[in-house]
Amino acid sequence: MGSAGVAAWAAQVVFGTLLLLGMVWGDLGIKCALVFAVLWIAGYFLLPLLPFGGVSGLGAAFFSPYVALLDIVLAFVVLKGDVPLT
């Protein structure tokens, strides 16, 4: 597994963790958590169907960056702003 595989795996773990923490801490309601889950499911099933550059199935390569973008939005919502480094 290369660095891209590790990053893809980490994005999945962070997504699930932030989703659960947001619900436990009360920062995400059921509707908001459901919206993020539906967005994740939609990306999982629909991105591989999109043709990029005339090549069908290449959209699957964009799933990990898509999940990373969802992670960024979740981090802003759950952590109420930027991630503290200290």
N, C-alpha and C positions, 0 to 999 in steps of 0.2 A: 504494500500500500504506500503510495507516494504522498507528498505533502498535500496535494489536492484532495485526496481521499480522506486524509486526516481532517482537513478543514471542513469537508462536507459532513463528516461524522460529527465534528464539534458543533457545527451549525444546527444539526438536528437535536443534539443534547441540550444546547443552550435554548433552543426554541421551547422544548418541552419543560425545561426547568423554569424559564421565565413565565411561561403560561401557568404553571402550577403555583409558583411563588406569587404571581399577581392575583390569583384567585384566593390563596390562603391569606395574603396580607390585605385583601379587600380592595386592591387597586383596580382590579378587573372584575366587572360584573359577569354574570352568566352570558348575557348577550354579547358583550365585548369579546370574551373568551371564545364564544361560538363563532363570531365573525373571523377571528384569527385562525381558528381550526378549519373553517370553510375555505379561507384563502389558501391555507396550506394544502388542503385536499384538492382544491381546484388547480393549483400549480402542479401538484404531483401527477394529476391525470391529464391536464390540458396542455402543459408545456411540451411534452413529447409529441403532441399532434401537430404543433406549429411547424411549418416549413421555413427554414432560414437559409437564404441563398439558394433556394431551389432544392435543398436537400431535406427530405422529410425525416423526422425523428431526431434532428440535430437540436431541437428545443430542449431535450432532456439534459443537455449540458448546462442549461441555464437554470436548472432547478436549485442547485446549491447557492448561487448568488441570490436567487429569489428568496430562499429561506433566510439567508444572511440579512437581506433587506427587512424581512419581517422581524428578525431578531433586533435590528436597530430600532425599529419603531416600538417593539415591546419593551426594550430597555429604557427608552424615553418615557414610556407610559408607566411602567412598573417602578423604575428608580427615580421618577419625577425629575427628569433632566438628564444631564450627561453622567457617565459612569465615573465615580471618583477613583482616582488613581492612588490615593494615599489612604 
